[in-house]
Amino acid sequence: MGGQKHWDGVYGARAEDELTWFEATPSVSFDLIKRHLKAGEAFIDIGAGASRLVDALLDSGLGPLTVLDLS
């Protein structure tokens, strides 16, 4: 469980915005990270999936950023 077939099935069965963990605007995570991460500091988003968080952080001038997701 949790392998490539599983995640391909999960993401293939629904539209991105129908996934239970999807957030169009990741405001809670964004606000928390923005409060503690300074421009130029490295950040890794583990388990990012189809998250919009990295896009929001990059748009605000933060980075370098790394996205890690097994799916």
N, C-alpha and C positions, 0 to 999 in steps of 0.2 A: 504494500500500500504506500502511496505517496510517490511512486515512480513516474516516469515520463508518460506512460499510458494513462495513469490516473489524471494527471494535470492536463494532458491533452483533452481528455474527456470533459473535465470540469470547464475548461475555457472554451471548448467547442460546443458545449450544450447551451450556453447562454450568451447573450450580448454582454460586453464588458460592464455596462452600467446596471446589469441585472445580478451581478455577483454580490453576495451578501456583504462582503468586505469593501466593496467599491465606494470611494468618496470622490465626487467630482471636484470638490475643494477640500483638501486635507488640512483644514484650518487648525485643529488641535495639535497635530504633529508639527505642522509648519511653525506655529507660534512658539512651541516648546524648543524646537531646534534653533530657531532664529534668536531666541533669548540667550542661548548658550554657545552658539557657534559664531566665530568671528570670520570675516572675509579672509580668504587665504588658507583657512584651516581645512584639512581633509575630512571628508564625511563618507561613510558607507551606509547605504540603505539595504539592509539584509531582509530578504523576503519581500522585495518590492513589487513583484507581480506587474500588473498594469497600472501601477500607482502614478498619480499626477504630482506626488510630493517632490521628486527630483526636478521636474519642470518648474515648479513654483520656487524652489530654492535657487536654481540657476537664474531664473528671471529676476530674483532679488539680488543677484550679484555674488552669491555664495559659491564656493568651490575651491579646490577640485572635489568632485563628487564621483562615487563609484556605486553602481547598482549591482546587487548580487541576488539572483533568484534561481532556484533549481528547476522551476517550471519552464 
